[in-house]
Amino acid sequence: MRFMIIRRADQQTEAGAMPSEQMLTLMGNYMKEISDAGILLAGEGLKPSSEGARVKFTNGKPRVIDGPFSETKELIAGYMLIRADSKEEAIEWAKRWPALDLEQNVELEIRQLFEEDDFGDEFTPELRKQEADMRAKAAARQ
């Protein structure tokens, strides 16, 4: 099973505050531990919403809304994608988040990703092949 661990934004991340060398070291060690365990698939920090945009569709028409966005608690500052055997295992990894960051009242959200078999018969062999081809192309670009 794949899980995304989402680090919620806060005032510091939205202000564009860069982490200290100590925090970068702690986070790097944490990411290495997860990588060494063989479960890390991806993980990145995100720039503040002031550098982002949203595309909102109303009656099928897109409208671009430039950041920043005011509801910090709804924003994401970073993510990690892992493969774990259960939600409980994903939670255990999230609980190991570097303590220095946690002193700043960080909130992590854990969400399981859909897998092919979750879609049932509606995910036809043709659609499965299209998905596999797309993933192979994406992997080749990395």
N, C-alpha and C positions, 0 to 999 in steps of 0.2 A: 504494500500500500504506500502511496505517496501522500505526504503531508506538507503543507506550507505553514511555516511559522512566520507570522507577520508581526513586525515590531511597529507598534503604533507611534505616530508622531507626537511630539510635545513642543513646548515653546522653544526649547533649545534647537531641536532639529529644524523647526520651521523658520528659525532665525538664521539658519545656515551655519550654526556653530560647528566647527570641526572638532572631532574627538582628539583628546590628548594622546601623546605617545604611549602613556600607560594604558589607556583604553584601547588603542589600536593593538597593543601587544596582547592584552587580555582577550580581545575579540579574535585576534589571529590565532592564539592558542586554542580557544574554544572551537573555532572553525577547523583547525588542524585535528583536534580530537575527534570531531564528527567525521572528518574526511578519513582519518586513520581507521575509524570504526566501519568504514565502507558504506555509509548511508547518505553522505552529502551528495546532492545532485546539482545544486546551484545556490547562490546566495549573494545578495548585493544590497548596498545602501542606496537610498534614493535622495536626490536633491530636493530642496524644499518646494512646496506647492507654488511658491512665487515664480518658479521657473517652469511650471507646468501649465497644462490646459485641460479642459474637459470638453467633450463633444456630447451635447445633449440633443436627443431626437424628440421632436414633438410632431405628432401626426406624420412621421416619416421624414421630416425635414431636420437636417443637422444644424446646430447652432454651437459655435465655439465660445467657450467661457474661459478667459485667461485667469490664471492664479494671481495672487494667492487666494486660498480658500479659508473661510473663517472658522469652520468647525474642526479644530485641531484633533479632537477625539475620533473623528471619522477618517483621518488621514493616515497614510502608511509612510514610515520612514525607511523601511527596509524589509527584506524577506529572506528566508532560507527555505529551500526545497530539499526535503529528505525522504528517504525510503525507510519505513519502519514496519515492524510486524503488527503493530497495533496502535490505537490512539494513545493508550497508556504509555507505550514506549516513546512516542513523540512528545508527550507531556513531560516525561522524565528528562529528555534532552532539553526541552525548553526550560525546565527548572534549573538547569546548569548554566543558564545565561550569565555572563560575567557580572559579578556582584557590584563592581564600580558603577556600571550602567544602572543597575537596579536601585542604587541609592537615589536615583533621580526619578523614582516612581514610574518605571517603564511598564507598559502593558504589552503582553504578547498574546496573539490570537493564533490558535491552531485550527487549520481547516484541512480536511481530507480532499484530495483531488479525485475527480471521476476517472474511472478506468474504463476501457473498451467494453468489458462485460456488463457494466452497470447500465448500458443502453439497451440491452436485450436484442430482440430480432429486428428492431427498427434500424439498428446499425448493421446494414447489409454487408456482405462480402466486398462489394464494390466500394462502399464507404470506408470499410476497414482498410482496403488497399490504398485508397486515396489518402487516408490518415497516415498510414505507414510511409508512403512515399514523401509526404510533406515533412514528417519527422526526420526521415533520412536526409532530406535536403537541408533542413535546419541544422542537423548535427554536422553535416559536411561544411557548413559555413563557419562553424566554431572552430 
